Amino acid sequence: MIKVPVDVREYSGYRADERPASFHYLGTVYVITSVIGLVRELTSDGRLVNRFDVQVGDDHFTLLHDETEGQWYLLVEKPLAKKV
């Protein structure tokens, strides 16, 4: 899997950046209808990464939030070509 940086709009409840609400990828905004799962991982180099399995309509995606970097990533099998 490849980590592709994406822009994410977060829902902030009792804590900042609590969960993703939508993400922007290749010119399209994907509105997240539900968070299916959340796993918090500590990487071998000491970074805290949250892995969100999300549903957008009938599709499922995996988003990573690297709390150390403050960066969001979309996990993809291979990067899609940008629409022209």
Secondary structure, 3 states (H helix, E strand, C coil): CEEEEEEEEEECCCCCCCEEEEEEECCEEEECCEEEEEEEEECCCCCEEEEEEEEECCEEEEEEEECCCCEEEEEECCCCCCCC
